[in-house]
Amino acid sequence: MSPISIYLHIPFCTTRCAYCDFNTYAGLENLIPAYVASLAKEIRGVGGYSVPPRMPGADGKAHGPSAHSVYFGGGTPSLLSVDQVAQILEAIRDGFGLLPGSEITLEANPGSVDLALLEGYRRIGVNRLSLGVQSSHPGELRLLERGHTFPDVIQAVLAARKAGFTNVSLDLIFGLPYQTITAWKESLLRALSLDPDHVSLYALSLEFGTPMHAWVGRGLLPEPDPDLAAEMYARAASLLDEGGFQHYEISNWAGRSGSGEGNGSFAACRHNLQYWRNRPYLGFGAGAHGYAAGVRYANVRSPSGYVRRIEAGAGYNYPVSPAVADQRDVPLSTEMNETMMLGLRLLDEGVDESAFKERFGVGIEEAFPKPMKRLQEDGLVRWDEGHLRLTESTIFIANQAFCLFV
Ligand code: SF4
């Protein structure tokens, strides 16, 4: 049985950022202990009710399929104490088992970590830290209503290194209102001066219901300029290329840390590769999504509703738990489409023809004769040593290629 990945959603933040539409809540920190207990219960419940064969672990307990990556996302997972993260990892070991060398990532806000906390996370097995940097400019951080400063980022990276993290990823946002190319380059270069192992860059997206969306709607802020954002992306891609990073996914670059997944010693994120390869993952916690055993599902979004459902107890049927609010079977044709859309995001790896054939019993050209003809005629994709990849110029218009597989 191929290994799975496990996502844990931690829906707590001390304040809400102006652009954020994630499933996260400020002022609910008193719910954290009950929430962690429910997470552990949900994990053990789903693991214990794994589809056959139920696999006996080394300790004689029932285990679901073993995991090779775990990702604490949010929200702000660094609001959890070391003991709370340890309780969740223990439940994963009980329910599923963790393969040796598993990647265990925890997202952290630079202002919410110190050396003692990071040493504690490292001690219990967390081995990858993802820090939300977003910008190095105080004005931009204020506009985003982030609760940290760039000096906090520097301190967090230094503390992470001191605590023994050899895989540190930094996230930045571009295309902000009033942001210039010069300011964006400064942010990126300052982030790169911290020698990250991995970098994720996202264009600002104005989401309905966020304060920033309202400010733009009322004319208080200019609309983000998509052409300028494309220019920022292109400049960033060349700076990262000059810096020796591998652009392995549209928004992600891996440095040479030797501690990650992917080509050679590049530090690609194993957990996210699982999504892009359309391989199974389980999501636990409020609003978490999962995909396993041919089912896609989403848990109820409210943290207190989640705790209530898990406490009520009944309704485990791998991969779903009593917290699932929405589920659908994924037919084979949809799985094939999704494998193409997700796999083409991987710029180096693309979609592997032999893996596709092994999985679906049919080659890519045979499965998608019309879309493939169109993509090749328009020069949007190319074959390279048995892998179908986006061409370089297509990265900017990748959605045109993806929509052929919808
Ligand atoms: S810290 Fe992250 S999850 Fe929390 S409000 Fe800000 S952007 Fe959203």
Residues whose N, C-alpha, C, O or C-beta is under 5 A from the ligand:
A	BS01	SF4	C13 T15 R16 C17 C20 F22 T24 G74 G75
